[in-house]
Amino acid sequence: MIVITGAAGFIASCLVAKLNSEGHTNLILVDDFSREEKKANYLGKQYLRLIERSEFLEWFEQNAPSVNFIYHIGARTDTTEFNTAIFDELNVNYTKKIWAICTQHFIPMVYASSAATYGLGEFGYDDDESKIHSLKPLNPYGDSKNEFDKWALSQGLTPPKWVGFKFFNVYGPNEFHKGRMASVIFHAFNQIREKGSVRLFRSHNPDYADGGQLRDFVYVKDVVDVLYFAYESPVKSGIYNLGSGKARTFLDLANATFRALGKTPEIAFIDTPADIRDKYQYFTEANMNKLIGQGYAKPFTSLEEGVEDYVTHYLVPNSYL
């Protein structure tokens, strides 16, 4: 059996679709399944059982001998939440308990880290593990992910294979439930549909033009391809970036969304809120050489191709992966 936590969420539900497409139906899906609006993400998918997050650790301890792989994608991901106790419980301690069971029963483990660990990028965006203790995340969410990364690297006893992936700015189908935490592409699509225009943050950094802020936007289909590669290939244990490897501007993103809808761009700029202005990232770009060095050779989807696919095949028809 393969376990996927966070399975009703954005990335993990797309991973379930990928696993199904590769012939894997012996799946255990773990999440808080109480949110009705997330049900569409797992309806129609093939799996053995749904297990509530609160009941999973007990189930895992009892059934670990039957599990041959775990994807721990579930986490509290709200970057505006400042109650550190929530992150300690859900992102750090819960993951440590999964790690312990995987170690005891020799179960390979892939878990979700985050590019939020890089903070303002003072030390670059290189997944060199010797730099991880120097990183300065900007919020409790990033701190929680970095704390687990540091903890994992310090362990003498580990699962037989473990991989932590630092997700960059992931976008794509099945993110409709994420509210303000959904991708800028999702919000741009809805703004265009409702108002005919898109609003982007104005630059408050003289080195960047308005809309010229850069992010590594990565399509979720590429993300799940990499996650599957980690399952089927002898990837060396450790922490890896997972982005496209190519920074693009918010103007590029907005223009691609208008183009996918066949509309003339109408873009306005608003001030970045004062409370996040001093923590605003003007540039992120994943160094992907480490993963490529492990044999991953599939090219990543360009922003224009990804937006076109997302808008035309998922957002416009309101469909799911």
Number of C-alpha atoms within 10 A of each C-alpha: 18 20 22 24 24 23 28 27 25 25 24 28 29 26 25 28 22 18 22 16 11 10 10 15 17 16 22 21 27 24 23 18 18 9 10 8 12 21 14 16 25 22 11 9 15 19 19 12 11 17 18 16 19 11 12 18 17 10 13 16 16 10 11 18 14 12 19 15 20 23 24 22 24 25 23 15 18 15 13 12 13 12 10 13 11 15 23 20 15 17 23 21 14 16 20 16 13 20 24 16 17 26 18 15 17 18 23 22 25 25 24 23 28 24 25 27 26 25 21 20 19 10 13 17 21 18 23 14 13 9 13 19 11 10 19 18 20 19 18 23 27 23 24 28 26 25 18 19 26 16 12 20 15 10 8 6 11 21 20 14 20 22 24 24 25 24 24 24 22 22 23 26 24 26 22 21 17 16 10 12 15 18 17 18 20 23 17 22 22 15 14 20 13 10 9 16 19 23 17 19 16 18 20 16 12 7 10 14 13 20 21 18 24 19 23 23 30 26 25 26 23 19 23 20 18 19 22 17 14 23 19 8 11 11 17 12 18 17 25 23 25 29 28 27 20 18 18 20 19 20 19 14 20 25 21 21 27 23 16 18 16 9 13 11 17 14 17 13 13 11 13 15 11 9 8 11 13 12 13 18 16 18 18 26 24 25 20 19 15 15 20 11 10 13 13 17 10 10 8 19 16 15 21 16 13 21 27 18 16 25 23 15 15 16 19 12 9 12 14 20 20
